Amino acid sequence: MIFRVVGFLEYGAALNNLDALVASASPQELEAIDEILQDRPEFTVYTNIAPRVQRLPSTLVPGTAAEPSRGLAWVLALARSELGGMIATFGQHPSPFAAVRPTALELDAYRTLLMDGSQTHYWALVNDPNLAKVASSVPDTQMLAYIRRLNAVRHFLRAGANGYAQELKPPQVAEVLSEDQKLGSLRQDFVATVNDYLKSMTYSQTSSRTTTDSQAVARACGGQLLGEAAELKLGTAKVQTFK
């Protein structure tokens, strides 16, 4: 399915070419490329988006407005985080953001975007007025979309936190773990709903096409949840214990 996502192949191809460019360019050439990009407003990358959706005090979200950044590092970091986000949402890789590992050139920008992305997506999800309703509804394509969204948020949070593992202060560590627990609790709500629905369908005597389609969607929802559970069991989807 991921190859059908608009932008996946384009981002991947662009990064392959840009990575080759960075590896072969001299420091002077990279500086010239950076200057060109900084003069082009269409290549502006905005950070600190999370305050727009944050509703409670947070040690992980700066209390300032969105900030514009320009340059090759930011263009690379944005493309890489977008590609990782697609893999996290529609792919099967246990560590999607590690799969698109950044070069040294954009590492700091990449970490910034992942942490900001984790908080933006987290607050947008937990503040979604439809979340509780969807989590307790009959499994359908909307629930499947929410489960994919939930999985992506957890991947963003782990990647963002692990990127700053050596720099987070104790209150920030506590907040990361609290957010991960909240997402885990939401996941259990979806698990319970999907399991209950599948049990009820097992005992149902109806054999209509609608029932068959509903079962297929419910199993797809369960498949998404089982995939993440397998990652947790393997230890590939884990928020690090910071020291």
C-alpha positions as CSV (number, residue, x, y, z in Angstrom):
1,M,0.0,0.0,0.0
2,I,2.8,2.4,0.8
3,F,3.8,2.6,-2.9
4,R,0.4,4.1,-3.6
5,V,0.9,7.0,-1.1
6,V,1.3,10.2,-3.0
7,G,4.8,11.5,-2.5
8,F,6.4,8.3,-1.3
9,L,8.4,7.5,-4.4
10,E,9.0,11.2,-5.1
11,Y,10.5,11.8,-1.7
12,G,12.5,8.6,-1.8
13,A,14.0,9.5,-5.3
14,A,14.7,13.1,-4.3
15,L,16.6,12.0,-1.1
16,N,18.6,9.4,-3.1
17,N,19.7,12.2,-5.5
18,L,20.3,14.7,-2.7
19,D,22.3,12.3,-0.6
20,A,24.5,11.6,-3.5
21,L,24.9,15.3,-4.1
22,V,25.9,15.9,-0.4
23,A,28.4,13.0,-0.5
24,S,30.1,14.3,-3.7
25,A,30.0,18.0,-3.2
26,S,32.9,20.0,-1.7
27,P,32.3,22.3,1.3
28,Q,32.3,25.3,-1.0
29,E,29.7,23.7,-3.3
30,L,27.5,22.9,-0.3
31,E,27.8,26.5,0.9
32,A,26.7,27.7,-2.5
33,I,23.7,25.4,-2.6
34,D,22.8,26.5,0.9
35,E,22.9,30.1,-0.1
36,I,20.6,29.5,-3.1
37,L,18.0,27.7,-1.0
38,Q,18.1,30.4,1.7
39,D,17.2,33.0,-1.0
40,R,14.2,31.0,-2.2
41,P,11.2,31.5,0.1
42,E,9.4,28.4,-1.3
43,F,12.0,26.3,0.5
44,T,11.2,27.7,3.9
45,V,10.7,25.1,6.6
46,Y,8.6,26.0,9.6
47,T,9.3,24.6,13.1
48,N,7.6,24.9,16.5
49,I,4.2,24.1,15.1
50,A,3.1,22.2,18.2
51,P,1.9,25.3,20.2
52,R,-0.9,25.6,17.7
53,V,-2.6,22.4,18.9
54,Q,-1.2,22.1,22.5
55,R,-3.9,22.6,25.1
56,L,-2.1,21.9,28.4
57,P,1.3,23.0,29.8
58,S,4.2,21.0,28.3
59,T,7.9,20.9,29.0
60,L,8.4,19.6,25.5
61,V,6.7,22.4,23.6
62,P,8.4,25.8,23.5
63,G,6.0,28.7,24.2
64,T,6.9,30.6,21.0
65,A,5.4,31.0,17.6
66,A,6.3,29.0,14.5
67,E,9.8,29.8,13.3
68,P,11.0,29.8,9.7
69,S,14.2,28.0,8.8
70,R,16.0,27.8,5.4
71,G,18.9,26.0,3.9
72,L,19.9,22.6,2.5
73,A,19.9,20.9,5.9
74,W,16.2,21.9,6.6
75,V,15.1,20.8,3.1
76,L,16.7,17.4,3.6
77,A,15.4,17.0,7.1
78,L,11.9,17.8,6.1
79,A,11.9,15.4,3.2
80,R,13.4,12.7,5.4
81,S,10.8,13.2,8.2
82,E,8.0,13.2,5.7
83,L,9.2,9.9,4.2
84,G,9.6,8.4,7.7
85,G,6.1,9.5,8.5
86,M,4.7,7.7,5.5
87,I,6.5,4.6,6.4
88,A,5.3,4.9,10.0
89,T,1.7,5.3,8.8
90,F,1.5,2.8,6.0
91,G,4.6,0.7,6.1
92,Q,5.7,-2.3,8.2
93,H,9.2,-1.2,9.2
94,P,9.7,-1.5,13.0
95,S,11.8,1.8,13.1
96,P,10.6,3.9,10.2
97,F,12.6,7.0,11.2
98,A,15.8,5.1,11.6
99,A,15.2,3.6,8.1
100,V,15.6,7.0,6.6
101,R,18.6,7.9,8.8
102,P,19.8,11.5,8.2
103,T,23.3,12.5,7.2
104,A,25.4,14.5,9.6
105,L,24.6,17.6,7.6
106,E,20.9,17.7,8.6
107,L,21.0,15.7,11.9
108,D,20.2,18.7,14.1
109,A,17.4,19.9,11.9
110,Y,16.0,16.3,11.6
111,R,15.9,15.9,15.4
112,T,14.1,19.3,15.7
113,L,11.5,18.3,13.2
114,L,10.9,14.9,14.8
115,M,10.4,16.3,18.3
116,D,8.1,19.1,17.0
117,G,6.3,16.6,14.8
118,S,5.8,14.2,17.8
119,Q,4.2,16.9,19.9
120,T,2.1,18.4,17.1
121,H,0.7,14.9,16.2
122,Y,0.3,13.9,19.8
123,W,-1.7,17.0,20.9
124,A,-3.7,17.0,17.7
125,L,-4.7,13.3,18.3
126,V,-5.5,13.5,22.1
127,N,-7.5,16.7,21.5
128,D,-9.5,15.3,18.6
129,P,-13.2,15.5,19.6
130,N,-14.0,12.4,17.6
131,L,-11.3,10.1,19.1
132,A,-13.3,8.5,21.9
133,K,-16.3,8.0,19.6
134,V,-14.2,6.3,16.9
135,A,-12.4,4.1,19.4
136,S,-15.7,2.7,20.7
137,S,-17.5,2.5,17.3
138,V,-18.0,-0.4,15.0
139,P,-14.6,-1.0,13.2
140,D,-14.7,0.6,9.8
141,T,-12.4,2.5,7.5
142,Q,-12.5,5.5,9.7
143,M,-11.3,3.5,12.7
144,L,-8.5,2.0,10.5
145,A,-7.4,5.5,9.7
146,Y,-7.3,6.4,13.4
147,I,-5.3,3.3,14.2
148,R,-2.8,4.1,11.5
149,R,-2.6,7.7,12.9
150,L,-2.1,6.4,16.4
151,N,0.7,4.1,15.3
152,A,2.4,7.0,13.5
153,V,2.2,9.2,16.5
154,R,3.9,6.6,18.7
155,H,6.7,6.2,16.1
156,F,7.1,10.0,16.0
157,L,7.3,10.2,19.8
158,R,9.9,7.4,20.1
159,A,12.0,8.9,17.4
160,G,11.8,12.4,18.7
161,A,12.6,11.4,22.3
162,N,15.4,9.1,21.3
163,G,16.9,11.8,19.2
164,Y,17.3,13.9,22.4
165,A,17.9,11.0,24.7
166,Q,21.1,12.6,26.2
167,E,19.6,16.1,26.5
168,L,16.1,15.7,28.0
169,K,15.7,16.9,31.6
170,P,13.9,14.7,34.1
171,P,10.6,16.6,33.7
172,Q,10.8,16.1,30.0
173,V,11.5,12.4,30.3
174,A,8.5,12.1,32.6
175,E,6.3,13.8,30.1
176,V,7.5,11.6,27.2
177,L,6.8,8.5,29.2
178,S,3.4,9.9,30.2
179,E,2.5,10.6,26.6
180,D,3.6,7.2,25.6
181,Q,1.4,5.7,28.3
182,K,-1.5,7.8,27.1
183,L,-1.0,6.5,23.6
184,G,-0.7,3.0,24.9
185,S,-4.0,3.4,26.8
186,L,-5.7,4.6,23.6
187,R,-4.3,1.6,21.8
188,Q,-5.9,-0.7,24.3
189,D,-9.3,1.0,23.8
190,F,-9.0,0.2,20.1
191,V,-7.9,-3.4,20.9
192,A,-10.9,-4.0,23.1
193,T,-13.3,-2.6,20.6
194,V,-11.9,-4.6,17.7
195,N,-11.7,-7.9,19.7
196,D,-15.3,-7.5,21.0
197,Y,-16.5,-6.9,17.5
198,L,-14.7,-9.9,16.0
199,K,-16.1,-12.1,18.8
200,S,-19.6,-10.9,18.1
201,M,-19.1,-11.6,14.4
202,T,-17.9,-15.1,15.1
203,Y,-21.2,-15.9,16.7
204,S,-23.3,-14.1,14.1
205,Q,-25.2,-16.3,11.7
206,T,-25.6,-13.7,9.0
207,S,-23.6,-14.2,5.8
208,S,-24.3,-11.0,3.9
209,R,-21.7,-9.2,1.8
210,T,-21.8,-6.3,4.3
211,T,-20.8,-8.6,7.1
212,T,-17.9,-10.0,5.1
213,D,-16.7,-6.5,4.3
214,S,-17.1,-5.5,7.9
215,Q,-15.1,-8.5,9.1
216,A,-12.3,-7.7,6.6
217,V,-12.0,-4.1,7.8
218,A,-12.1,-5.2,11.4
219,R,-9.3,-7.7,10.7
220,A,-7.3,-4.9,9.0
221,C,-7.7,-2.8,12.2
222,G,-6.6,-5.8,14.3
223,G,-3.6,-6.3,11.9
224,Q,-2.4,-2.8,12.5
225,L,-2.7,-3.2,16.3
226,L,-1.0,-6.7,16.2
227,G,1.9,-5.3,14.1
228,E,2.7,-2.7,16.7
229,A,2.3,-5.3,19.5
230,A,4.9,-7.5,17.8
231,E,7.3,-4.6,17.6
232,L,6.9,-3.9,21.3
233,K,7.5,-7.5,22.1
234,L,10.7,-7.5,20.0
235,G,11.9,-4.3,21.6
236,T,12.1,-2.5,18.3
237,A,9.3,0.0,19.3
238,K,10.3,1.2,22.6
239,V,10.8,4.6,24.3
240,Q,14.2,4.5,25.8
241,T,14.8,4.7,29.5
242,F,16.9,7.8,29.9
243,K,19.8,8.0,32.3
